[in-house]
Amino acid sequence: GKNELRISRVSFGIDNEDAFIYYNVIISCSDNQYQYKFYNFTHESWKGKGGALENQTPACGNCMSQAAWERTKYQSDLNVKILISVLESSMEVKAKK
């Protein structure tokens, strides 16, 4: 199934939820080892669908500036790195038990 990240922007000092990044993740475990794969990242907001994050420009055209598209991709990358860190920490704790 699809998972989601909420992407925010700060406007006039207020943090506003502006968009969602949908993605898939597979986690497989075997013989006390695990692998994960995050893939199929796509952007959607009330302004339009930016599409796949690997695109150089948003698929929706003028729904956001190029700078906003780059911030969205950067913020998504940071959020996934946090998810991976939490996943790895959780798996280490379970492995020690």
C-alpha positions as CSV (number, residue, x, y, z in Angstrom):
1,G,0.0,0.0,0.0
2,K,0.9,3.6,-0.2
3,N,2.4,5.6,2.7
4,E,2.5,9.3,3.0
5,L,4.8,12.1,4.2
6,R,3.4,15.5,5.0
7,I,5.4,18.3,3.6
8,S,5.1,21.7,5.2
9,R,6.1,25.2,4.3
10,V,6.5,28.2,6.5
11,S,4.5,31.3,5.6
12,F,4.5,34.4,7.8
13,G,6.1,32.3,10.6
14,I,3.3,29.7,10.5
15,D,4.1,26.1,9.6
16,N,1.4,25.0,7.0
17,E,0.9,21.5,5.7
18,D,1.1,22.1,2.0
19,A,1.5,18.7,0.3
20,F,1.7,15.0,0.6
21,I,4.4,12.7,-0.7
22,Y,3.1,9.2,-1.3
23,Y,5.5,6.3,-1.5
24,N,5.8,2.6,-1.2
25,V,8.1,0.7,1.1
26,I,9.1,-3.0,1.2
27,I,10.7,-4.4,4.4
28,S,11.9,-8.0,4.2
29,C,13.4,-10.0,7.0
30,S,15.2,-13.3,6.9
31,D,17.9,-15.0,9.0
32,N,18.3,-12.1,11.5
33,Q,18.8,-9.7,8.6
34,Y,16.5,-7.2,7.0
35,Q,16.3,-5.1,3.8
36,Y,14.2,-2.1,3.0
37,K,13.3,-0.3,-0.2
38,F,11.6,3.0,-0.4
39,Y,10.3,3.8,-3.9
40,N,7.7,5.3,-6.1
41,F,7.7,8.8,-4.5
42,T,5.0,11.1,-5.9
43,H,3.8,14.6,-4.9
44,E,0.2,15.8,-4.5
45,S,-1.2,19.0,-3.1
46,W,-4.3,21.1,-3.2
47,K,-2.6,23.1,-6.0
48,G,-1.9,20.1,-8.2
49,K,0.0,16.9,-8.7
50,G,3.7,17.4,-9.0
51,G,4.2,13.8,-9.9
52,A,7.3,11.7,-9.5
53,L,10.0,13.2,-7.3
54,E,12.7,12.1,-9.7
55,N,11.4,14.5,-12.3
56,Q,13.5,17.7,-12.8
57,T,10.3,19.8,-12.9
58,P,6.9,19.3,-11.4
59,A,4.4,17.5,-13.8
60,C,1.7,20.1,-12.8
61,G,3.6,22.9,-14.5
62,N,2.8,26.1,-12.7
63,C,1.4,24.5,-9.5
64,M,4.7,25.4,-7.8
65,S,8.0,27.2,-8.5
66,Q,11.2,25.3,-9.3
67,A,12.5,26.5,-5.9
68,A,9.5,25.0,-4.2
69,W,9.9,21.8,-6.1
70,E,13.5,21.5,-5.0
71,R,12.5,22.2,-1.3
72,T,9.8,19.6,-1.6
73,K,12.3,17.0,-2.8
74,Y,14.9,18.0,-0.2
75,Q,12.3,17.9,2.7
76,S,11.1,14.5,1.5
77,D,14.7,13.2,1.4
78,L,15.2,14.4,5.0
79,N,12.0,12.7,6.2
80,V,12.9,9.4,4.6
81,K,16.3,9.5,6.2
82,I,14.6,10.0,9.6
83,L,12.3,7.0,8.9
84,I,15.3,4.9,7.9
85,S,17.1,5.9,11.1
86,V,14.1,5.0,13.2
87,L,13.7,1.7,11.4
88,E,17.3,0.8,11.8
89,S,17.2,1.7,15.6
90,S,14.1,-0.5,16.0
91,M,15.7,-3.4,14.3
92,E,18.9,-3.1,16.4
93,V,16.9,-3.2,19.6
94,K,14.9,-6.2,18.5
95,A,18.1,-8.0,17.4
96,K,19.7,-7.5,20.8
97,K,16.8,-9.2,22.7
